[in-house]
Amino acid sequence: MTTSLALEIRPVTTPAEQQAFLAVPGRVYQGDKNWVPPLESTVAKLFAADNPFLSYGKFQAFVAFADQQPVGRVVAAVNQRLLEREGQPIGLFGFFESVPQLAVAEAQLTAAEHWLRQQGMERIRGPIDLSTHNNCFFLIDGFTSPPMVMMPYNPPYYPDFLVQLGWAQAKDAYAYELSLDRPLPEKFERAHHIAQQAGITFRPLRTRGDAFQQDVQDLYQLFTKAFANNWSSTARTEAEFMAEAQELQSLVDPDVFIIAEDQGTMIGFLMGLPDYNIPLKHVNGKLNWLGLLKFLWYRRYINQGRVIAICSLPDYRRQMVPLALVYLARRGGLRKRTPYQRAELSWVYEDNWPSRKIIEAAGATIAKTYRIYEKAL
C-alpha cells in the first residue's frame, strides 16, 4: 500500500521487519523527556511462537516505511474470547506508534481495518495491545509528567489523529494522584480496626518458594472472580497469570502489596508496585549487563509507587476491607528506607464509582485521563 507521501505499509513477516517494528518508538519519542522506553525483550515476545495469545486469538503487525525508514506501526488482532463474551465481531488495534503526520497514522490504521474486515470483524476498538490485561488507552490529558510503571504514554497528537479519522470515544479511565505527606482521613484507620474486629487479618504478599506460588494461585482465583465483568476484558488462563506473576516476582514490594484473609482464605488484596519507570528510564529499553547495572543503581531512587488494583469480595465491603487495605498500603509505603512521597492509583474506569469513591475519599485527585476509541468497519 502506498500514499502520496510515498509511504509503504508492510505486514511484519521477517526478522528485519520485526526489528523495524521495535525501532519505531525510538524515532517517535526522540527528545521527549517524559517517555520511558519499554523493554524491547518484552515487546519482542509478541512475535514468539509460544505467545499464549495465539491459543485463543490471532493478529497481524504492520510497519509504515517512508524512504525505507520505519515511521509507524500497528497491530490488528482478533481476540476470540472477547468475541464470545461480547457476542459481536469487534477487532482490536494496539502497539500503535506514528510520527506526527496524519497520513502515516491513516495508512497504517487503514491496513489494520482492512485485515480485520477480512477476518469478519464489523467494528474496531483500541488502542488495546491484544487484551486489556496488557497496555491499552491513549493518554488524552496529563502530558506534563512521565508515566508510572506499566502505564501508557503517547504524544498529544495521537488522540487528535483518531478524531480526525472518524473514531469515537468508547471508554475513559483516570489516573489518580495521592500525596503521601498528608494523613488519610480518620475513617481509613477506623476501617482497619473494624475489619480486624470482624476477624479479618492482613499480611504482605509472600514472595518466595511454595508460599509465593500458593499466593499467586489464590490471587488468580480472586482476581478472576472479582473482575469477571470488567469492560472489554476476558479472564486470563492460570498459566498466563502465573507467567506474569513470575516476571514480577523479584519486583514486588511486600510493604505495598497487602493480602486480606478471613480464617486463612484470601478475600481481598491491594496490589502496589514501586515505580520502576524511574530506573527503566535510564536503560534505553535494554536489560543487558550495562542496562542491568543502571537499573540496580537507579532503583535506589524510587520514591513513589502505583496502586494497580484494590480488590475485595462484595460480602466483605461492609467490614471496610477496601479502606483498610488503603490504610495499610500507605503505612507500608511510608515505612521504607526511602519513603514513598506519592502514589498513583491507576487506571480507574470513569464509571467505576465504587473504586472512585474510595480513592477520592482518600484525598486523591485526577491527574491523567485516558481513552479507548471505536469505529465501524
N, C-alpha and C positions, 0 to 999 in steps of 0.2 A: 504494500500500500504506500502511496506517495501523496504529498500535498504540494501546494505552490511553493512551500518553503523547502522543497527537496527533502522532505522527511521520509524515512523508511521505517516501518513498523515490522519488526521481526518476531515471530514466535521463538521462544527460547528452546533450542533443541540441541545445542552443542556446549561443551565446556567453555569455549570462548564467549559464547553468548551469555552463559551463566556469570562469568566474570564481569561482563559488561553490565548485567543486571545489578550485581553487587556494587559496581563502581558509581552508579548514578547518584546516590545521596551525597557522596563526596563533592560532586560538582554542584549540586543544587544548593548545599548549605555552606559552601566555601565562604569564609569570613563571617558566618553567623555565630556570634559569641554564645548564644543560648543553646545551640544544637549539641547534643551528646551522641556521638557516633555509636550505632548499635554494633554489637559484636558480629563480625562477618560470619563467624562459625555458626552462630545461632540462626541467622537468615539462610545460610547455605543448607541447613538441614531441610529446608523446604524441598530441595531437589533430590534428597536422598530416597532411595528405593524403599526404605523402611519407614518413611514418614507415615505415622498412624492414620493421618487423614485419608490416605489413599485406600484404606479399607472401607470407607463409607462415603467417599467423595472423589471428585476429580477436578483438576484445574489446568489452566494454561497461562504461562507467564509470557509477557511481551516486553520488548525493549524498543524504544524510539531512538533512531540514529539520525544525526544531521552531520554531514561531512565526515561520516564514518566514526563520529564520536557519540557515545550514549548520552542522551539528553532527557530521557524519561523512561518510566517503567510502570507496569501494572500487572496484576494477576486477576484473571477471571476464574471463578470457582463455583462448583455445584456441590452443595453440602446435602447429601441425601437425607440425613437425619433431620435437618431443618425443613426440607420439603415434606417429610412425613408428619412432622409436628404441626406445621402451619397449613398444610393442605393446599398449597398454591405454589406455582412454579416461580420461585424467587431465586435468582442467581446473585452472586456476590462479586464485588471487586475489592481488592486490597493491595497492600505493598505499593501504593501509588506514590510516585515522585515525578516532578516535572520542573524543568527550568521555566522562568517566568515568561512563557509565550503560550497564549491561549491555543494556538494551532497545534502545539505539541500535546497539550492535555486532551484536546478534542480528538486528535488522531488516535491516540492510544486507547482512550475510552471507547471510541467507535470500534476499534478492534476487539475490545473486551465484550462490548454489546453484541457484536456480530457472532462471536464464538458462543455466547450464551444463548442467542436465538437458535443456533444450530443444535444446542442441547435441549431445546424445547422450553426454555425459560421465557416468561412473559413480563417479568419485572426484574430490575437490578437494584441492589442495595449496597451501600458501603460508605466509607471505607471500612471493611472488615477483613482482617487477614485470616481467611479460611473459616474462623469462628470467633465469637465474641470472647472466648477464653484467651485469645491472643490480642495483639494490638488492634485497636479499632478507633473510629472517630477522627474527624478533623477538629483541631483547635480553631475556634472562631473568635475567642476573646480571651486576653490574658497573655499576650506575646512578650511581656517585659521581663520574664524570668525563665530560667531553664526548666524543663520538665523533671518531675521526680521519677524515681526508678519505675520502669515498666509502664510509663505513661507516654502518650503520643505527643508529637510536636511536628509542626509544619509551617511553611511560610504563610503569611496572611493572605496571599493571593489564591491559595487553593480553594477556599470557600467561594470566593468571587468567581473563579472559573466555573464551578459547578452551577452557580446561579445563572451565569450567562449561557450555560449549555442546557438549561431547562430542568435541572434537578430540583427536587423539593425536599423540605425538611421531613425526616422520618421520626427522629428521636433526638432530644438533647440530654446532656448529662453535665454534672458540675464537679469541679474540684474545690473542696472547702479548705481554707487555711485556718489553723488553730495555733495561736501563740501560746507557748507553754510558760510564759513568765507571769501569767495571771492565773489565780486559782480557779478551779472549777466551782460552779455553784454548789452549795451545800448538799443539794439533793443527790448528787452523784456519790458522795461519801456515804450518805444515808442509805442509798440504794445498795451499796456494798454490805452494810450491816443487815439490811432487810433480807438480802439473798442468803447471807450466812445463817441468819436465824431460821430461814426456811430449809436449811440443810444443804445448801449449795456450797461446794468447795471450788477453789480456784488454784491453778498451778500453771507454771510455764510449760510450753511445748517441750517434750523430751527430744533431744537432737542426736542421740547415739544408739547404735545397735538395734536390738529387737524392740526396745521401747519406742524408738523413732518409727519403726515400721508399723507398730500397733497404733500409735497415734495417727499416722497418716491414713491407715485403713479406716479408723474411726472418723477422721476428718472427711474422708471421701464419702462415707455414708451420710454424714450430717450435711455436708455441702450439697450433695445431690438432692437430698430431701428438701432442704431449706430453700434452695434456689431453683427448684424444678420449674417454676412458672416465669422465670426471667424472660424478658422480651428478646426475641431473635436468638435464643440460646437453646442448646441441647446438652444433655449430660455427657461428660467425658466417660470413657471406659476407665475401669480401675487401673489398667495398665498405663494409660495416658497420664492419669492423675499421679500415680506412683513415680513415673519417669520425671514429671515436672517437679515433684517434691524432692527427688534425689538431686536434681540440678540446684535446688535452693537450699539443700541441707546445710551446707557449710556457710551459707549467708544469713541464716536465720538468727535473729536476736531474741532469745527466750524472754528477755525483760519486757518485750513489747508484743509477744505472741502468747496470749493468755487463753487457757482452756478452762471452761466451766463444766463441772460434773455434778450429777445427782446420784449418790450411792455408787460411785465408780463408773457411771455411764455418761459419756460426753453429751452435753445438751446445748453447748454454746462455745463460741470462740471469738477472739479478736485477733485478726492476722495483721500484724505490723511488720514492716521491713525497714531497716536502715536505708537511707537514700544513697544507694550505691552508684547513682549517676555522678556523685561528687568525684570518686576515684575513676570511674569509667570515662569521664570527660578527658582524661589525660592519656588514655591508652590507644586512642585513634582506631578503635574497633578491632584491635588485635591483642589477644592474650598470649603472645609469645613470651620468651623469657624476660625481655625488656618490659613488655606490657604488664606482665605479672608483677615484676618488681615495682613498677609505678603504681599499680593497683594497690599493693600491700602498703606502700608508703602513704599514698593519699587517703587510704581507708581510715587512717588515724584521725582525719579531719572531719569525719562525718558527724554532724551536729543536728541532724533533722531526720525525720522518718515519714513513711507513708503508711496510712491505715488502709489496707486493701479491702477488708471485709469485717463487718460486725454481724455476728450470726447468733441467733437464739431460737430454739424451738418455740412456737407460739404459746404453749402451755406455761412457759417459764418467764414470759414477759411480765406477768403480774408479780413475780418475785424480783423484778427490777434487774434481771441479769444483764441486759444490754448496757444500762447505765453503769453497773458495777464493773463491767469489762473495760469501759472507757476510763473509769477512775483508776483501775489497776494498771492499765497500759500507760497512762500519763505518769503515774507514780514511778513505774519502771523506767520510763524514758528519762526522768529527772535524776535517777539514782546512779547513772552511769558515770564513768571517769570523765568522759566528755559529754555532759548532759545535753539532751536534745533541747533546742531552742524553739522549734516549731514542728508542727505535724501537718501533713496534707491528708485529708480524707477523700479518697477518690477511687474510681469515679462513682457518682450517685445519679441515677436516672432522675429526670425532672419530676416524674410522677411517683417516685418512691417516697411518699410522705412519712411513713413510719421512721425510716432512717434519717430523713432530712430533719424531722422534729427533734430527734435525739442529738444530732450533730449541731443544729442551731442552738439548742438548749445549752450545749457545752460552751457556746460563745464563738463558734466557728463562723466564718463568713465566706461567701462565694468568691473565689479568686480567679477561676478559669471556667470557660464554657466550651463544651464540645458538641459536635453534631454528626449524626449519620443521615445520609440522604437516600432518596429513592427516585426511580424513574421508570416509566413504562417502556418496554422494548417494542 
